[in-house]
Amino acid sequence: MSRNAKIAYVSLISLVGLIVLLVGIFTPLGFGIGLIIAIACWVGSGILARYWGVRKRKD
């Protein structure tokens, strides 16, 4: 898998976390549940990025 594809997957998981957080804020789902799931997505994407070696570049 190319580096760009790995970055895309990690970004997609992070985006899912943001969407879940917004759904939790603006619907009756509940802020707490949305926050927990969003944090889990963000932590998971960070772990996956580190495992794949696709950390953000500091140019």
Legacy VTK file of the C-alpha trace (Angstrom):
# vtk DataFile Version 3.0
C-alpha trace
ASCII
DATASET POLYDATA
POINTS 59 float
0.000 0.000 0.000
1.366 3.405 -0.898
2.117 6.117 1.643
-0.661 8.332 0.269
-3.217 5.537 0.689
-2.128 5.015 4.295
-2.453 8.737 4.974
-5.921 8.688 3.409
-7.065 5.833 5.671
-5.747 7.536 8.790
-7.404 10.814 7.784
-10.675 9.021 7.071
-10.719 7.452 10.546
-10.055 10.878 12.070
-12.880 12.367 10.003
-15.243 9.639 11.222
-14.331 10.642 14.780
-15.198 14.275 14.045
-18.510 13.310 12.455
-19.434 11.127 15.432
-18.611 13.989 17.787
-20.798 16.400 15.813
-23.641 13.875 15.697
-23.327 13.485 19.458
-23.538 17.243 19.956
-26.434 18.005 17.635
-28.681 14.940 18.071
-30.202 13.095 21.010
-27.434 10.453 20.780
-25.771 12.130 23.720
-22.632 14.198 23.994
-20.858 11.744 26.293
-21.260 8.752 24.007
-20.244 10.782 20.956
-17.182 12.099 22.758
-16.066 8.644 23.872
-16.441 7.177 20.382
-14.685 10.195 18.816
-11.734 9.888 21.193
-11.531 6.169 20.433
-11.407 6.942 16.693
-8.707 9.572 17.160
-6.580 7.361 19.380
-7.014 4.485 16.950
-5.983 6.635 13.996
-2.922 7.846 15.903
-1.880 4.303 16.734
-2.427 3.217 13.133
-0.431 6.186 11.813
2.473 5.369 14.112
2.335 1.669 13.166
2.336 2.501 9.449
4.948 5.246 9.871
2.883 8.039 8.358
3.354 10.774 10.896
2.837 14.339 9.768
5.860 15.920 8.146
7.447 19.005 9.655
8.612 20.796 6.530
LINES 1 60
59 0 1 2 3 4 5 6 7 8 9 10 11 12 13 14 15 16 17 18 19 20 21 22 23 24 25 26 27 28 29 30 31 32 33 34 35 36 37 38 39 40 41 42 43 44 45 46 47 48 49 50 51 52 53 54 55 56 57 58
